[in-house]
C-alpha cells in the first residue's frame, strides 16, 4: 500500500476544513478566526487539532499557493524558522522535506520531517503533509522531533485577487509542554502566523520578480531538480515511537549553573 495520499485523504481534509461541527471558536478578530476541535474523538486521540481561517481581500489564491511552496521565500518571511529544505521528489505532486523552528524559551526548539502532497483544481488548492521517517534524517539531540498527524492548507478563490485561506493542523509537539503553550497557540500564536502569511502573500510578487521569477517547480514539474526517491523507503512517523521528553523543562538549577 502506497504511503502517498490518495483522493480520499484530500477529500477528508477538505471536509474537515469546511466543517463547523465539533469546533470551538477561540479567536475572532480582524478577519481571522481560530477554532480547536472539541469532538469525542479527542478523548481517543488527544493530539491537539487547530483550524485557522482568514479572508484575504488583496491576495489571490494562486499567489498564496506559490508562497506556501516557495521554500526560498519562506526564509525571508517566516520569523520562527530555523531551517527548511526539500529532500526529494516522490511523485509529480509529492515531496519530502525538513523544517525546524524556534520555540519560546525555556521550551526546546522543534523539527519535523514530512511528506507533502498537493492537489490543484480550477476551484481550489489543497496542500497536506504528515510526518515520516527518513533513513537519512533521524531525530537530533539538540531538537525535539515533533509530529504532524495531518497538517495542511485549503485555499479557495473568491475573486481574481482575493481568497479564503484555511490552515488546519493536528500535530503533536512532543515533550512536556506547560499548559500556557496550548492557550497561547490558539489565541496568540495562530493569529500571528496568519497575519505573517498574509503579509508574505502581499509581498510575494515583488520579491519573486527579483528572484528567479520563472522558476516554480511546484507548477512546472520539469523544473524540479530534486532527486527522485521511492516512497516505499519512507514510513509514517508515529508519535508514540519518539521520546516524550522536553529536556529544557527538565534542566535543574545545578545543571544551568554548571553550564554557565
Buried (B, 14 or more C-beta within 10 A) or exposed (E): EEBBBEEEBBEEBBEBBEBEEBBEEBBEEEEBBBBBBEBEEBEEBEBBBBBBBBEBEEBBBBBBBBBBBBBEBBEEBBEBBBEBEBBBBBEEBBBBBBBBBEBEEEBBBBBBBBBBBBBBEEEBBBBBBBBBBBEEBEBEEEBBBBBBBBBBBBBBBEEEBBBBBBBBBBBBBBBEBEEEBBEBBBBEBBBBBBBBBBEBBBBBBEBBEEEEEEEBBBEEEEEBEBEEBEBEBBEEBEBEEBEEEBBBEEBEEEEEEEEE
